[in-house]
Amino acid sequence: MVGWECACVEGGRGRRRRRRRRRRRRRRRRRRRRRRRRRRRRRRRRRRRRRRRRRRRRRRRRRRRGGVNEGNVDIRFI
């Protein structure tokens, strides 16, 4: 009965599979990260700073327009 109990436990199967997958992923990630990080970091930092400034200005304008539009709708129904 001991053999059946070990086979039914899902935790034992999951641990064996996870260990094999983690070793394969770590080897692939280390090689890819070193090559891609240096090239992507320079491009991403410049684009993110410019996009954040533009998004903040647009959000403020949308809030003001929304308030004015709500007032116009009330006047039309009256």
Phi and psi restraints in degrees (range 20) as a CNS / XPLOR table:
assign (resid 1 and name C) (resid 2 and name N)
       (resid 2 and name CA) (resid 2 and name C) 1.0 -65.0 20.0 2
assign (resid 2 and name N) (resid 2 and name CA)
       (resid 2 and name C) (resid 3 and name N) 1.0 -37.0 20.0 2
assign (resid 2 and name C) (resid 3 and name N)
       (resid 3 and name CA) (resid 3 and name C) 1.0 -64.6 20.0 2
assign (resid 3 and name N) (resid 3 and name CA)
       (resid 3 and name C) (resid 4 and name N) 1.0 -38.8 20.0 2
assign (resid 3 and name C) (resid 4 and name N)
       (resid 4 and name CA) (resid 4 and name C) 1.0 -68.1 20.0 2
assign (resid 4 and name N) (resid 4 and name CA)
       (resid 4 and name C) (resid 5 and name N) 1.0 -38.1 20.0 2
assign (resid 4 and name C) (resid 5 and name N)
       (resid 5 and name CA) (resid 5 and name C) 1.0 -64.7 20.0 2
assign (resid 5 and name N) (resid 5 and name CA)
       (resid 5 and name C) (resid 6 and name N) 1.0 -42.0 20.0 2
assign (resid 5 and name C) (resid 6 and name N)
       (resid 6 and name CA) (resid 6 and name C) 1.0 -66.5 20.0 2
assign (resid 6 and name N) (resid 6 and name CA)
       (resid 6 and name C) (resid 7 and name N) 1.0 -36.5 20.0 2
assign (resid 6 and name C) (resid 7 and name N)
       (resid 7 and name CA) (resid 7 and name C) 1.0 -71.4 20.0 2
assign (resid 7 and name N) (resid 7 and name CA)
       (resid 7 and name C) (resid 8 and name N) 1.0 -33.0 20.0 2
assign (resid 7 and name C) (resid 8 and name N)
       (resid 8 and name CA) (resid 8 and name C) 1.0 -76.7 20.0 2
assign (resid 8 and name N) (resid 8 and name CA)
       (resid 8 and name C) (resid 9 and name N) 1.0 -25.6 20.0 2
assign (resid 8 and name C) (resid 9 and name N)
       (resid 9 and name CA) (resid 9 and name C) 1.0 -71.9 20.0 2
assign (resid 9 and name N) (resid 9 and name CA)
       (resid 9 and name C) (resid 10 and name N) 1.0 121.2 20.0 2
assign (resid 9 and name C) (resid 10 and name N)
       (resid 10 and name CA) (resid 10 and name C) 1.0 -78.3 20.0 2
assign (resid 10 and name N) (resid 10 and name CA)
       (resid 10 and name C) (resid 11 and name N) 1.0 -25.3 20.0 2
assign (resid 10 and name C) (resid 11 and name N)
       (resid 11 and name CA) (resid 11 and name C) 1.0 -63.1 20.0 2
assign (resid 11 and name N) (resid 11 and name CA)
       (resid 11 and name C) (resid 12 and name N) 1.0 -37.5 20.0 2
assign (resid 11 and name C) (resid 12 and name N)
       (resid 12 and name CA) (resid 12 and name C) 1.0 -65.4 20.0 2
assign (resid 12 and name N) (resid 12 and name CA)
       (resid 12 and name C) (resid 13 and name N) 1.0 -41.5 20.0 2
assign (resid 12 and name C) (resid 13 and name N)
       (resid 13 and name CA) (resid 13 and name C) 1.0 -68.1 20.0 2
assign (resid 13 and name N) (resid 13 and name CA)
       (resid 13 and name C) (resid 14 and name N) 1.0 -41.6 20.0 2
assign (resid 13 and name C) (resid 14 and name N)
       (resid 14 and name CA) (resid 14 and name C) 1.0 -63.6 20.0 2
assign (resid 14 and name N) (resid 14 and name CA)
       (resid 14 and name C) (resid 15 and name N) 1.0 -39.3 20.0 2
assign (resid 14 and name C) (resid 15 and name N)
       (resid 15 and name CA) (resid 15 and name C) 1.0 -64.4 20.0 2
assign (resid 15 and name N) (resid 15 and name CA)
       (resid 15 and name C) (resid 16 and name N) 1.0 -41.7 20.0 2
assign (resid 15 and name C) (resid 16 and name N)
       (resid 16 and name CA) (resid 16 and name C) 1.0 -65.3 20.0 2
assign (resid 16 and name N) (resid 16 and name CA)
       (resid 16 and name C) (resid 17 and name N) 1.0 -42.3 20.0 2
assign (resid 16 and name C) (resid 17 and name N)
       (resid 17 and name CA) (resid 17 and name C) 1.0 -70.1 20.0 2
assign (resid 17 and name N) (resid 17 and name CA)
       (resid 17 and name C) (resid 18 and name N) 1.0 -39.8 20.0 2
assign (resid 17 and name C) (resid 18 and name N)
       (resid 18 and name CA) (resid 18 and name C) 1.0 -64.5 20.0 2
assign (resid 18 and name N) (resid 18 and name CA)
       (resid 18 and name C) (resid 19 and name N) 1.0 -39.3 20.0 2
assign (resid 18 and name C) (resid 19 and name N)
       (resid 19 and name CA) (resid 19 and name C) 1.0 -63.2 20.0 2
assign (resid 19 and name N) (resid 19 and name CA)
       (resid 19 and name C) (resid 20 and name N) 1.0 -40.9 20.0 2
assign (resid 19 and name C) (resid 20 and name N)
       (resid 20 and name CA) (resid 20 and name C) 1.0 -68.5 20.0 2
assign (resid 20 and name N) (resid 20 and name CA)
       (resid 20 and name C) (resid 21 and name N) 1.0 -40.3 20.0 2
assign (resid 20 and name C) (resid 21 and name N)
       (resid 21 and name CA) (resid 21 and name C) 1.0 -68.4 20.0 2
assign (resid 21 and name N) (resid 21 and name CA)
       (resid 21 and name C) (resid 22 and name N) 1.0 -40.1 20.0 2
assign (resid 21 and name C) (resid 22 and name N)
       (resid 22 and name CA) (resid 22 and name C) 1.0 -63.4 20.0 2
assign (resid 22 and name N) (resid 22 and name CA)
       (resid 22 and name C) (resid 23 and name N) 1.0 -40.2 20.0 2
assign (resid 22 and name C) (resid 23 and name N)
       (resid 23 and name CA) (resid 23 and name C) 1.0 -65.1 20.0 2
assign (resid 23 and name N) (resid 23 and name CA)
       (resid 23 and name C) (resid 24 and name N) 1.0 -39.6 20.0 2
assign (resid 23 and name C) (resid 24 and name N)
       (resid 24 and name CA) (resid 24 and name C) 1.0 -69.3 20.0 2
assign (resid 24 and name N) (resid 24 and name CA)
       (resid 24 and name C) (resid 25 and name N) 1.0 -41.2 20.0 2
assign (resid 24 and name C) (resid 25 and name N)
       (resid 25 and name CA) (resid 25 and name C) 1.0 -67.4 20.0 2
assign (resid 25 and name N) (resid 25 and name CA)
       (resid 25 and name C) (resid 26 and name N) 1.0 -40.5 20.0 2
assign (resid 25 and name C) (resid 26 and name N)
       (resid 26 and name CA) (resid 26 and name C) 1.0 -62.6 20.0 2
assign (resid 26 and name N) (resid 26 and name CA)
       (resid 26 and name C) (resid 27 and name N) 1.0 -40.7 20.0 2
assign (resid 26 and name C) (resid 27 and name N)
       (resid 27 and name CA) (resid 27 and name C) 1.0 -66.0 20.0 2
assign (resid 27 and name N) (resid 27 and name CA)
       (resid 27 and name C) (resid 28 and name N) 1.0 -40.8 20.0 2
assign (resid 27 and name C) (resid 28 and name N)
       (resid 28 and name CA) (resid 28 and name C) 1.0 -71.8 20.0 2
assign (resid 28 and name N) (resid 28 and name CA)
       (resid 28 and name C) (resid 29 and name N) 1.0 -40.2 20.0 2
assign (resid 28 and name C) (resid 29 and name N)
       (resid 29 and name CA) (resid 29 and name C) 1.0 -65.9 20.0 2
assign (resid 29 and name N) (resid 29 and name CA)
       (resid 29 and name C) (resid 30 and name N) 1.0 -40.5 20.0 2
assign (resid 29 and name C) (resid 30 and name N)
       (resid 30 and name CA) (resid 30 and name C) 1.0 -62.3 20.0 2
assign (resid 30 and name N) (resid 30 and name CA)
       (resid 30 and name C) (resid 31 and name N) 1.0 -41.3 20.0 2
assign (resid 30 and name C) (resid 31 and name N)
       (resid 31 and name CA) (resid 31 and name C) 1.0 -69.5 20.0 2
assign (resid 31 and name N) (resid 31 and name CA)
       (resid 31 and name C) (resid 32 and name N) 1.0 -41.0 20.0 2
assign (resid 31 and name C) (resid 32 and name N)
       (resid 32 and name CA) (resid 32 and name C) 1.0 -73.1 20.0 2
assign (resid 32 and name N) (resid 32 and name CA)
       (resid 32 and name C) (resid 33 and name N) 1.0 -40.1 20.0 2
assign (resid 32 and name C) (resid 33 and name N)
       (resid 33 and name CA) (resid 33 and name C) 1.0 -63.3 20.0 2
assign (resid 33 and name N) (resid 33 and name CA)
       (resid 33 and name C) (resid 34 and name N) 1.0 -41.3 20.0 2
assign (resid 33 and name C) (resid 34 and name N)
       (resid 34 and name CA) (resid 34 and name C) 1.0 -63.0 20.0 2
assign (resid 34 and name N) (resid 34 and name CA)
       (resid 34 and name C) (resid 35 and name N) 1.0 -38.8 20.0 2
assign (resid 34 and name C) (resid 35 and name N)
       (resid 35 and name CA) (resid 35 and name C) 1.0 -79.1 20.0 2
assign (resid 35 and name N) (resid 35 and name CA)
       (resid 35 and name C) (resid 36 and name N) 1.0 -41.8 20.0 2
assign (resid 35 and name C) (resid 36 and name N)
       (resid 36 and name CA) (resid 36 and name C) 1.0 -80.3 20.0 2
assign (resid 36 and name N) (resid 36 and name CA)
       (resid 36 and name C) (resid 37 and name N) 1.0 -34.5 20.0 2
assign (resid 36 and name C) (resid 37 and name N)
       (resid 37 and name CA) (resid 37 and name C) 1.0 -60.2 20.0 2
assign (resid 37 and name N) (resid 37 and name CA)
       (resid 37 and name C) (resid 38 and name N) 1.0 -44.8 20.0 2
assign (resid 37 and name C) (resid 38 and name N)
       (resid 38 and name CA) (resid 38 and name C) 1.0 -63.8 20.0 2
assign (resid 38 and name N) (resid 38 and name CA)
       (resid 38 and name C) (resid 39 and name N) 1.0 -39.4 20.0 2
assign (resid 38 and name C) (resid 39 and name N)
       (resid 39 and name CA) (resid 39 and name C) 1.0 -77.0 20.0 2
assign (resid 39 and name N) (resid 39 and name CA)
       (resid 39 and name C) (resid 40 and name N) 1.0 -40.9 20.0 2
assign (resid 39 and name C) (resid 40 and name N)
       (resid 40 and name CA) (resid 40 and name C) 1.0 -75.4 20.0 2
assign (resid 40 and name N) (resid 40 and name CA)
       (resid 40 and name C) (resid 41 and name N) 1.0 -34.4 20.0 2
assign (resid 40 and name C) (resid 41 and name N)
       (resid 41 and name CA) (resid 41 and name C) 1.0 -59.5 20.0 2
assign (resid 41 and name N) (resid 41 and name CA)
       (resid 41 and name C) (resid 42 and name N) 1.0 -43.0 20.0 2
assign (resid 41 and name C) (resid 42 and name N)
       (resid 42 and name CA) (resid 42 and name C) 1.0 -64.8 20.0 2
assign (resid 42 and name N) (resid 42 and name CA)
       (resid 42 and name C) (resid 43 and name N) 1.0 -41.3 20.0 2
assign (resid 42 and name C) (resid 43 and name N)
       (resid 43 and name CA) (resid 43 and name C) 1.0 -74.3 20.0 2
assign (resid 43 and name N) (resid 43 and name CA)
       (resid 43 and name C) (resid 44 and name N) 1.0 -40.6 20.0 2
assign (resid 43 and name C) (resid 44 and name N)
       (resid 44 and name CA) (resid 44 and name C) 1.0 -67.9 20.0 2
assign (resid 44 and name N) (resid 44 and name CA)
       (resid 44 and name C) (resid 45 and name N) 1.0 -40.9 20.0 2
assign (resid 44 and name C) (resid 45 and name N)
       (resid 45 and name CA) (resid 45 and name C) 1.0 -62.2 20.0 2
assign (resid 45 and name N) (resid 45 and name CA)
       (resid 45 and name C) (resid 46 and name N) 1.0 -41.8 20.0 2
assign (resid 45 and name C) (resid 46 and name N)
       (resid 46 and name CA) (resid 46 and name C) 1.0 -68.0 20.0 2
assign (resid 46 and name N) (resid 46 and name CA)
       (resid 46 and name C) (resid 47 and name N) 1.0 -40.7 20.0 2
assign (resid 46 and name C) (resid 47 and name N)
       (resid 47 and name CA) (resid 47 and name C) 1.0 -72.2 20.0 2
assign (resid 47 and name N) (resid 47 and name CA)
       (resid 47 and name C) (resid 48 and name N) 1.0 -39.0 20.0 2
assign (resid 47 and name C) (resid 48 and name N)
       (resid 48 and name CA) (resid 48 and name C) 1.0 -65.0 20.0 2
assign (resid 48 and name N) (resid 48 and name CA)
       (resid 48 and name C) (resid 49 and name N) 1.0 -41.3 20.0 2
assign (resid 48 and name C) (resid 49 and name N)
       (resid 49 and name CA) (resid 49 and name C) 1.0 -63.8 20.0 2
assign (resid 49 and name N) (resid 49 and name CA)
       (resid 49 and name C) (resid 50 and name N) 1.0 -40.8 20.0 2
assign (resid 49 and name C) (resid 50 and name N)
       (resid 50 and name CA) (resid 50 and name C) 1.0 -70.4 20.0 2
assign (resid 50 and name N) (resid 50 and name CA)
       (resid 50 and name C) (resid 51 and name N) 1.0 -39.9 20.0 2
assign (resid 50 and name C) (resid 51 and name N)
       (resid 51 and name CA) (resid 51 and name C) 1.0 -67.9 20.0 2
assign (resid 51 and name N) (resid 51 and name CA)
       (resid 51 and name C) (resid 52 and name N) 1.0 -37.9 20.0 2
assign (resid 51 and name C) (resid 52 and name N)
       (resid 52 and name CA) (resid 52 and name C) 1.0 -64.1 20.0 2
assign (resid 52 and name N) (resid 52 and name CA)
       (resid 52 and name C) (resid 53 and name N) 1.0 -40.1 20.0 2
assign (resid 52 and name C) (resid 53 and name N)
       (resid 53 and name CA) (resid 53 and name C) 1.0 -66.1 20.0 2
assign (resid 53 and name N) (resid 53 and name CA)
       (resid 53 and name C) (resid 54 and name N) 1.0 -40.6 20.0 2
assign (resid 53 and name C) (resid 54 and name N)
       (resid 54 and name CA) (resid 54 and name C) 1.0 -69.9 20.0 2
assign (resid 54 and name N) (resid 54 and name CA)
       (resid 54 and name C) (resid 55 and name N) 1.0 -39.1 20.0 2
assign (resid 54 and name C) (resid 55 and name N)
       (resid 55 and name CA) (resid 55 and name C) 1.0 -65.2 20.0 2
assign (resid 55 and name N) (resid 55 and name CA)
       (resid 55 and name C) (resid 56 and name N) 1.0 -38.3 20.0 2
assign (resid 55 and name C) (resid 56 and name N)
       (resid 56 and name CA) (resid 56 and name C) 1.0 -65.1 20.0 2
assign (resid 56 and name N) (resid 56 and name CA)
       (resid 56 and name C) (resid 57 and name N) 1.0 -39.2 20.0 2
assign (resid 56 and name C) (resid 57 and name N)
       (resid 57 and name CA) (resid 57 and name C) 1.0 -68.3 20.0 2
assign (resid 57 and name N) (resid 57 and name CA)
       (resid 57 and name C) (resid 58 and name N) 1.0 -39.7 20.0 2
assign (resid 57 and name C) (resid 58 and name N)
       (resid 58 and name CA) (resid 58 and name C) 1.0 -67.1 20.0 2
assign (resid 58 and name N) (resid 58 and name CA)
       (resid 58 and name C) (resid 59 and name N) 1.0 -37.4 20.0 2
assign (resid 58 and name C) (resid 59 and name N)
       (resid 59 and name CA) (resid 59 and name C) 1.0 -63.7 20.0 2
assign (resid 59 and name N) (resid 59 and name CA)
       (resid 59 and name C) (resid 60 and name N) 1.0 -39.2 20.0 2
assign (resid 59 and name C) (resid 60 and name N)
       (resid 60 and name CA) (resid 60 and name C) 1.0 -65.5 20.0 2
assign (resid 60 and name N) (resid 60 and name CA)
       (resid 60 and name C) (resid 61 and name N) 1.0 -39.1 20.0 2
assign (resid 60 and name C) (resid 61 and name N)
       (resid 61 and name CA) (resid 61 and name C) 1.0 -68.5 20.0 2
assign (resid 61 and name N) (resid 61 and name CA)
       (resid 61 and name C) (resid 62 and name N) 1.0 -37.8 20.0 2
assign (resid 61 and name C) (resid 62 and name N)
       (resid 62 and name CA) (resid 62 and name C) 1.0 -64.1 20.0 2
assign (resid 62 and name N) (resid 62 and name CA)
       (resid 62 and name C) (resid 63 and name N) 1.0 -37.9 20.0 2
assign (resid 62 and name C) (resid 63 and name N)
       (resid 63 and name CA) (resid 63 and name C) 1.0 -65.2 20.0 2
assign (resid 63 and name N) (resid 63 and name CA)
       (resid 63 and name C) (resid 64 and name N) 1.0 -40.6 20.0 2
assign (resid 63 and name C) (resid 64 and name N)
       (resid 64 and name CA) (resid 64 and name C) 1.0 -66.9 20.0 2
assign (resid 64 and name N) (resid 64 and name CA)
       (resid 64 and name C) (resid 65 and name N) 1.0 -42.4 20.0 2
assign (resid 64 and name C) (resid 65 and name N)
       (resid 65 and name CA) (resid 65 and name C) 1.0 -64.7 20.0 2
assign (resid 65 and name N) (resid 65 and name CA)
       (resid 65 and name C) (resid 66 and name N) 1.0 -37.7 20.0 2
assign (resid 65 and name C) (resid 66 and name N)
       (resid 66 and name CA) (resid 66 and name C) 1.0 -61.7 20.0 2
assign (resid 66 and name N) (resid 66 and name CA)
       (resid 66 and name C) (resid 67 and name N) 1.0 -39.7 20.0 2
assign (resid 66 and name C) (resid 67 and name N)
       (resid 67 and name CA) (resid 67 and name C) 1.0 -66.4 20.0 2
assign (resid 67 and name N) (resid 67 and name CA)
       (resid 67 and name C) (resid 68 and name N) 1.0 -39.9 20.0 2
assign (resid 67 and name C) (resid 68 and name N)
       (resid 68 and name CA) (resid 68 and name C) 1.0 -67.9 20.0 2
assign (resid 68 and name N) (resid 68 and name CA)
       (resid 68 and name C) (resid 69 and name N) 1.0 -40.1 20.0 2
assign (resid 68 and name C) (resid 69 and name N)
       (resid 69 and name CA) (resid 69 and name C) 1.0 -64.4 20.0 2
assign (resid 69 and name N) (resid 69 and name CA)
       (resid 69 and name C) (resid 70 and name N) 1.0 -37.7 20.0 2
assign (resid 69 and name C) (resid 70 and name N)
       (resid 70 and name CA) (resid 70 and name C) 1.0 -64.1 20.0 2
assign (resid 70 and name N) (resid 70 and name CA)
       (resid 70 and name C) (resid 71 and name N) 1.0 -38.5 20.0 2
assign (resid 70 and name C) (resid 71 and name N)
       (resid 71 and name CA) (resid 71 and name C) 1.0 -66.4 20.0 2
assign (resid 71 and name N) (resid 71 and name CA)
       (resid 71 and name C) (resid 72 and name N) 1.0 -38.8 20.0 2
assign (resid 71 and name C) (resid 72 and name N)
       (resid 72 and name CA) (resid 72 and name C) 1.0 -66.6 20.0 2
assign (resid 72 and name N) (resid 72 and name CA)
       (resid 72 and name C) (resid 73 and name N) 1.0 -36.9 20.0 2
assign (resid 72 and name C) (resid 73 and name N)
       (resid 73 and name CA) (resid 73 and name C) 1.0 -64.2 20.0 2
assign (resid 73 and name N) (resid 73 and name CA)
       (resid 73 and name C) (resid 74 and name N) 1.0 -40.4 20.0 2
assign (resid 73 and name C) (resid 74 and name N)
       (resid 74 and name CA) (resid 74 and name C) 1.0 -64.5 20.0 2
assign (resid 74 and name N) (resid 74 and name CA)
       (resid 74 and name C) (resid 75 and name N) 1.0 -39.7 20.0 2
assign (resid 74 and name C) (resid 75 and name N)
       (resid 75 and name CA) (resid 75 and name C) 1.0 -66.0 20.0 2
assign (resid 75 and name N) (resid 75 and name CA)
       (resid 75 and name C) (resid 76 and name N) 1.0 -38.3 20.0 2
assign (resid 75 and name C) (resid 76 and name N)
       (resid 76 and name CA) (resid 76 and name C) 1.0 -65.2 20.0 2
assign (resid 76 and name N) (resid 76 and name CA)
       (resid 76 and name C) (resid 77 and name N) 1.0 -42.3 20.0 2
assign (resid 76 and name C) (resid 77 and name N)
       (resid 77 and name CA) (resid 77 and name C) 1.0 -69.2 20.0 2
assign (resid 77 and name N) (resid 77 and name CA)
       (resid 77 and name C) (resid 78 and name N) 1.0 -31.5 20.0 2
